[in-house]
Amino acid sequence: MKKRFIAGVVCPKCGALDTIMAVNDTEQQVLIRDCIDCGFTDRLSTGVNEPKEMSTRVTADEQYVDAAVQVIKIIQ
């Protein structure tokens, strides 16, 4: 298990900046986050309900098709 600090993260309990340490436990397939100031602990599952990338115009399986082109005249 490798312990590392996550830059720019605010603790949800005490609000301290840059105090969250993350440990990736591959045996139990969880990500453990600990605050070194207040002792807050959070466990996130990495094996079950793994977050999937949202489908966007860039990552969609289907090709994105623009609507028909409309010509607009500007009157002054």
C-alpha angles and dihedrals in degrees: 000000000000119000118209139164120240112224119227097013120134120213109246092216107043101015094232116154123232096005099110116110119194126207121187109210106196095183095059093028094233136127111221118203119194130183111219092203104052104012096244111165128195129179121204122189114234098179103045121052092005109192113254127212112263116246110248136163089270099044100034119125092224122066113258112241121200120222119255115294114257122202114220123195117207113217119202 
